[in-house]
Amino acid sequence: MDKLLVEGGRVLSGTVSISGAKNACLPILAATLLTEEECTVNNVPDLKDVATMVEILSSLGRDAEKVDGVVKVASGSISDITASYDLVSTMRASITVLGPLLAKYGEAKVSFPGGCVIGPRPIDLHLKGLRALGAEIRIEKGYIVASARKLKGTRVYLGGHFGSSVLATANTLMAAVLAEGETLIENAACEPEVKDLADFLISMGADISGEGTPTINVRGVNELKGATHSVIADRIEAGTYMIGAVITGGNIFLEGAVPEHNVALIDKLGECGGMVSERDGGLEVTVHRGRRPATDVTTLTYPGFPTDLQAQMMSLGAVSEGISVITEKIYPERFIHISELNRMGADIILEGPTAIVKGVKKLSGARVMASDLRASAALVLAGLVADGCTEISRVYHLDRGYENLEQKLSAVGAKVWREKE
Ligand code: EPU
């Protein structure tokens, strides 16, 4: 197992090129199952989760291969309808093969993904969407077993306790494109990753409108064809580096970052001393001198502040001047990073789904443990401004979602390196 070491005290300055979005790419790769023709997906990041999705496609019998930033799924049929526990248990996004398998082949067997370290992650909305389209679904020996002779268009409301769901919208949308008749998905997720999936489906011949809004309209077609698509830039990766610029008092140009995908973060960074401006196909982040003022953050579905940047924003709050109140509305238990940040000298307490972050002048480097992908990124950001060296163990979490993190950070002046544990 590897650990990451971060020597604090460097100011980030220079250009970071933003990779393709992990959370757009994973359902798009699953969507290639909707056709037996060849598909090419470009701008694919080199990440563990992408490798897992390619492995799932291969395990289903498709000839899928990733070379550099391109995944090619060759023409051909599947040989299996089962996505096994071994693969699904390592990555929740694997559940997005359920909708395509069911729509194209009339049956699917996908391991139940279960909970994870960011709290319970139910799948009731996925099942609601597919059942509304006419699927029969049962849970058997830890697997979701789904079948349908022919899916039928319908009207389905996909709102849960915490609002819309990104992957449940993706699953329902992928099933609806081959269903008979018209489907209306209400309270659909509006995240850019859902829109990117819809754009890919449209290029395959799907008839979709309203993507990117809470009401998606799908008119089912008999068949989809192969297509080529380029994945959008990763707004969470971009956001993480934006916070990196502000926390270190630096100046970073984020090549390829899409301004409208990060409106909530840009607004918040403005409140705490950052200045974000658009230029030359990217975003420039600069910072006012002095300690940054604290700001309050509440995570919400898009275009609200993303839960996937909550932990990183907490690292910024930990060294800001004043008290930041950070409320998590998507995953109320996504706070494991608090104890690790406190090990580094932060002053954070949790009150239900709200963290009260009292800014301190300095953090100090410590041995800390990464618990999930975004918590790991938060610890790296904290390490950038801590006195001395921060040792982050279980760095495999970072490899699931940040392409070339050490190289990208080193190129803008950070001292970050990897060692064997
Ligand atoms: N929810 C339900 N029922 C469901 C599905 C979700 O109640 O059937 C709840 C969840 O428990 C949560 C809320 O709805 O409270 C939103 O969850 P959502 O379904 O939108 O999450 P997801 O689709 O499983 C994706 C991202 C996550 C990101 C969330 C929220 C992918 C592969 N994952 O997950 O990304 O946090 O949307 O934006 O797209 C990450 O990249 O680190 C990550 C966790």
Boltz pocket constraint, residues with backbone or C-beta under 6 A from the ligand:
constraints:
  - pocket:
      binder: B
      contacts: [[A, 22], [A, 23], [A, 24], [A, 26], [A, 92], [A, 93], [A, 120], [A, 121], [A, 122], [A, 123], [A, 124], [A, 125], [A, 126], [A, 127], [A, 160], [A, 161], [A, 162], [A, 163], [A, 164], [A, 165], [A, 166], [A, 167], [A, 168], [A, 189], [A, 193], [A, 306], [A, 307], [A, 308], [A, 329], [A, 330], [A, 331], [A, 373], [A, 374], [A, 401]]
      max_distance: 6.0
